Amino acid sequence: MSAQPRLVPPPSSKGPVRRFSTVSDMEIKECYGIEDLDGRDPALAIGRPGAFPYTRGIYPTMYRGRAWTMRQFAGFGTPRDTNERFKFLLAQGQTGLSTAFDMPTLMGYDADHERALGEVGREGTAVSTIDDMAELFDGIALDEVTTSMTVNCSASVILAMYFAVAERRGIPMTKLGGTIQNDMLKEFIAQKEWISPPAPSVRIIVDMIEFCTRHAPRFHPVSISGYHIREAGSTAVQEVAFTLADGIGYVQAAVERGLDVDAFAPRLSFFFNVHNDFLEEIAKLRAARRLWARLVRDRFGAENPRSLMLRTHAQTAGCSLTAQQPLNNIVRVAIQALAGVLGGVQSLHTNSMDETLALPSEQAVMVALRTQQIIAEESGVTNTVDPLGGSWAIEALTDRIEAEALDYIERIDRMGGIVRAIELGFPQKEIAEAAYRFQQQLDRGEKVMVGVNRYQADEKPTIDILRIHHEVEEKQAARVRAFKAARDQARVAARVGDVRAACRDGRNLMPFLIDAVRDGVTLGEICDVYRDEFGVYRDPAWL
């Protein structure tokens, strides 16, 4: 018989008066009423679902017409390993694919590179060549399933490989649907996975926006991501503000390229975090939709209603999960997922209970997917649109988040825009300070993390975890070396030269990248061209 865990009682109720605030430290009133709407007409401020300013959702019927896309993030080991996980998830009722790549792929290195040692297949799947991409999606109908790919500084190469694989199968780009994250500005702010400095990075992103607008109209060429900003420790307001400021930066760069805002804005998408504070997260998503609609209309003169709609994927908060008592994470994820749905997301990933310990196991992924399916099929929250709309607390929080986020955006404008703000370190410093304040609150016991600073139990996790063996790396590196040896080397050299020339003379890179990967140029070889031609970024914090 196993020993019973020693339960640690909560602290005594005696002590300082409790301060009621959200996870982001936004103070919450005891009770809200109509007076908290500042005299505004709710019909104008809130609107109707599917109508400007889209506070209540971007579609009139929302989930009554179609449920959100259930898109579980998956990727580990070799492309074949991940392909099998994709097929398992689709068989379990997942409705869209979401691809995780390993660190060498994310940073633009092939699996046989010395800097890839120890990282191949560890936190996602390894993709170095067009053959890897073909194996990753083997047996999957690319013209029927939408695919999301979470990759940034090497995103242009990954997208080129995806298009080239579809071409091999006779599928035109016009039939491909999906999203590639491709948000370099948030990398400089939060996640720190980059190759080149901001200006050339934005140039590549605009190349992709321009190319997809003309040749792959169903594909989202950038997913403007607040998720990693929140994971780095931002508040909900900062997440909205810096994410939308990044979006403004991309729209401005595309307009300066000569693109019509109504031609490309409908294919921009967003990616938000859904954290623990239930009401705050619902209000955050509503505020982001409303603020984006007004910004795109008023700043850029967009006239197409689809240009004003903030379409968003969301993922439950990885930073909220704990290694202590990991089964508790199932509850956290369920609450966060429900907030995402009530906030009106278009697609959703639910984290697995074991993600603080390792890559998700098959059983843990199934529980995470079932969480979404139970919300969709059993909870009843999909029966009406924006069921919490009109709640005085929700509307007051929505107003406050919108106003405070707009204040941040206006400060960034005064600095000269988001690229200049990043160069000055403004968003980075704001996030660092917010993260520090939250950690102090945890340390003092002012904020509670169950199982960590309250309700601890002396027990070790007993769940099985997924382990990636070293043989995976050896196998993948050997596969890449064999691929390189079998190529037409003269043709590869010519294609690399074409990419290099396009980097220098400003032509759109995407056609050259597709030609290059089709003829055997690898991800690492193209990213080496970027390193040579555009330089390698160094975080100012390290200077």
FENGI-V825319 format. One record per backbone hydrogen bond with DSSP energy under -0.5 kcal/mol. CO is the residue of the C=O (numbers start at 1). NH is the residue of the N-H. If there is no record, write none. Layout:
co->CO nh->NH
co->CO nh->NH
//
This chain:
co->5 nh->7
co->6 nh->458
co->7 nh->9
co->18 nh->20
co->19 nh->21
co->20 nh->28
co->22 nh->25
co->25 nh->27
co->26 nh->22
co->33 nh->36
co->34 nh->37
co->35 nh->38
co->37 nh->40
co->40 nh->42
co->41 nh->44
co->41 nh->45
co->42 nh->46
co->42 nh->47
co->43 nh->47
co->46 nh->56
co->48 nh->51
co->51 nh->54
co->54 nh->57
co->57 nh->50
co->61 nh->64
co->62 nh->65
co->62 nh->66
co->69 nh->71
co->69 nh->348
co->70 nh->72
co->70 nh->95
co->70 nh->96
co->72 nh->98
co->74 nh->100
co->77 nh->126
co->78 nh->82
co->79 nh->83
co->80 nh->84
co->81 nh->85
co->82 nh->86
co->83 nh->87
co->84 nh->88
co->85 nh->89
co->86 nh->90
co->87 nh->91
co->88 nh->92
co->89 nh->94
co->90 nh->93
co->97 nh->148
co->98 nh->74
co->99 nh->150
co->100 nh->125
co->102 nh->106
co->103 nh->107
co->104 nh->108
co->104 nh->109
co->105 nh->108
co->110 nh->113
co->113 nh->116
co->114 nh->117
co->116 nh->119
co->116 nh->120
co->119 nh->122
co->119 nh->123
co->121 nh->77
co->125 nh->102
co->125 nh->127
co->128 nh->523
co->129 nh->133
co->130 nh->134
co->131 nh->135
co->132 nh->136
co->133 nh->137
co->135 nh->138
co->137 nh->140
co->140 nh->142
co->141 nh->144
co->141 nh->145
co->142 nh->177
co->146 nh->97
co->147 nh->179
co->148 nh->99
co->149 nh->151
co->149 nh->181
co->150 nh->101
co->151 nh->182
co->152 nh->155
co->154 nh->157
co->154 nh->158
co->155 nh->159
co->156 nh->160
co->157 nh->161
co->158 nh->162
co->159 nh->163
co->160 nh->164
co->161 nh->165
co->162 nh->166
co->163 nh->167
co->164 nh->168
co->165 nh->169
co->166 nh->171
co->167 nh->170
co->170 nh->172
co->172 nh->175
co->173 nh->176
co->177 nh->147
co->178 nh->220
co->179 nh->149
co->181 nh->223
co->182 nh->184
co->183 nh->187
co->184 nh->188
co->185 nh->189
co->186 nh->190
co->186 nh->191
co->187 nh->192
co->192 nh->194
co->195 nh->537
co->197 nh->201
co->198 nh->202
co->199 nh->203
co->200 nh->204
co->201 nh->205
co->202 nh->206
co->203 nh->207
co->204 nh->208
co->205 nh->209
co->206 nh->210
co->207 nh->211
co->208 nh->212
co->209 nh->213
co->210 nh->214
co->211 nh->215
co->212 nh->216
co->216 nh->219
co->218 nh->178
co->219 nh->221
co->220 nh->180
co->222 nh->224
co->222 nh->269
co->224 nh->226
co->224 nh->271
co->226 nh->230
co->227 nh->231
co->228 nh->232
co->229 nh->234
co->230 nh->233
co->235 nh->239
co->236 nh->240
co->237 nh->241
co->238 nh->242
co->239 nh->243
co->240 nh->244
co->241 nh->245
co->242 nh->246
co->243 nh->247
co->244 nh->248
co->245 nh->249
co->246 nh->250
co->247 nh->251
co->248 nh->252
co->249 nh->253
co->250 nh->254
co->251 nh->255
co->252 nh->256
co->253 nh->257
co->254 nh->258
co->254 nh->259
co->255 nh->258
co->260 nh->263
co->260 nh->264
co->261 nh->265
co->264 nh->267
co->265 nh->268
co->269 nh->224
co->270 nh->313
co->271 nh->226
co->271 nh->227
co->272 nh->315
co->273 nh->275
co->274 nh->317
co->276 nh->278
co->277 nh->281
co->278 nh->282
co->279 nh->283
co->280 nh->284
co->281 nh->285
co->282 nh->286
co->283 nh->287
co->284 nh->288
co->285 nh->289
co->286 nh->290
co->287 nh->291
co->288 nh->292
co->289 nh->293
co->290 nh->294
co->291 nh->295
co->292 nh->296
co->293 nh->297
co->294 nh->298
co->295 nh->299
co->295 nh->300
co->296 nh->300
co->296 nh->302
co->297 nh->301
co->304 nh->307
co->304 nh->308
co->305 nh->308
co->306 nh->309
co->308 nh->310
co->309 nh->311
co->311 nh->270
co->312 nh->346
co->312 nh->347
co->313 nh->272
co->314 nh->349
co->315 nh->274
co->316 nh->318
co->317 nh->320
co->318 nh->321
co->323 nh->326
co->325 nh->328
co->326 nh->329
co->327 nh->330
co->327 nh->331
co->328 nh->331
co->328 nh->332
co->329 nh->333
co->330 nh->334
co->331 nh->335
co->332 nh->336
co->333 nh->337
co->334 nh->338
co->335 nh->339
co->336 nh->340
co->337 nh->341
co->338 nh->342
co->339 nh->343
co->340 nh->344
co->340 nh->345
co->341 nh->344
co->346 nh->69
co->347 nh->314
co->348 nh->71
co->349 nh->316
co->349 nh->351
co->352 nh->355
co->354 nh->357
co->354 nh->358
co->359 nh->466
co->361 nh->365
co->362 nh->366
co->363 nh->367
co->364 nh->368
co->365 nh->369
co->366 nh->370
co->367 nh->371
co->368 nh->372
co->369 nh->373
co->370 nh->374
co->371 nh->375
co->372 nh->376
co->373 nh->377
co->374 nh->378
co->374 nh->379
co->380 nh->383
co->381 nh->384
co->384 nh->387
co->386 nh->389
co->388 nh->391
co->391 nh->395
co->392 nh->396
co->393 nh->397
co->394 nh->398
co->395 nh->399
co->396 nh->400
co->397 nh->401
co->398 nh->402
co->399 nh->403
co->400 nh->404
co->401 nh->405
co->402 nh->406
co->403 nh->407
co->404 nh->408
co->405 nh->409
co->406 nh->410
co->407 nh->411
co->408 nh->412
co->409 nh->413
co->410 nh->414
co->411 nh->415
co->412 nh->416
co->412 nh->417
co->413 nh->416
co->417 nh->421
co->418 nh->422
co->419 nh->423
co->420 nh->424
co->421 nh->425
co->421 nh->426
co->422 nh->425
co->425 nh->429
co->426 nh->430
co->427 nh->431
co->428 nh->432
co->429 nh->433
co->430 nh->434
co->431 nh->435
co->432 nh->436
co->433 nh->437
co->434 nh->438
co->435 nh->439
co->436 nh->440
co->437 nh->441
co->438 nh->442
co->439 nh->443
co->440 nh->444
co->441 nh->445
co->441 nh->446
co->441 nh->447
co->442 nh->445
co->448 nh->450
co->449 nh->452
co->449 nh->453
co->449 nh->454
co->454 nh->451
co->456 nh->8
co->457 nh->459
co->467 nh->469
co->469 nh->472
co->469 nh->473
co->470 nh->474
co->471 nh->475
co->472 nh->476
co->473 nh->477
co->474 nh->478
co->475 nh->479
co->476 nh->480
co->477 nh->481
co->478 nh->482
co->479 nh->483
co->480 nh->484
co->481 nh->485
co->482 nh->486
co->484 nh->487
co->487 nh->489
co->488 nh->492
co->489 nh->493
co->490 nh->494
co->491 nh->495
co->492 nh->496
co->493 nh->497
co->494 nh->498
co->495 nh->499
co->496 nh->500
co->497 nh->501
co->498 nh->502
co->499 nh->503
co->500 nh->504
co->501 nh->505
co->502 nh->506
co->509 nh->513
co->510 nh->514
co->511 nh->515
co->512 nh->516
co->513 nh->517
co->514 nh->518
co->515 nh->519
co->516 nh->521
co->517 nh->520
co->522 nh->526
co->523 nh->527
co->524 nh->528
co->525 nh->529
co->526 nh->530
co->527 nh->531
co->528 nh->532
co->529 nh->533
co->530 nh->534
co->530 nh->535
co->531 nh->535
co->534 nh->197
co->539 nh->542
co->540 nh->543
//
